[in-house]
Amino acid sequence: MILFHLSGRGLLGLLATTLLVLGVLALLWALAGPAWSIGLGLVLVLLIRGVLALLTPDSE
């Protein structure tokens, strides 16, 4: 079992990271078009789900 302790500073860092990623995707949307932004967003979601799958213990 993996236990994470999320403090106020950790939550603030998570919020800042989320806002930074959204800002980059918005800038990419404006400069390169929606297809690139949506594609990069999907890749980021898949990467995050993969990392979470590696860290989650087996349910069996």
ABEGO torsion letter per residue (X at the ends): XBBBBBBAAAAAAAAAAAAAAAAAAAAAAAAAEAAAAAAAAAAAAAAAAAAAAAABBBAX
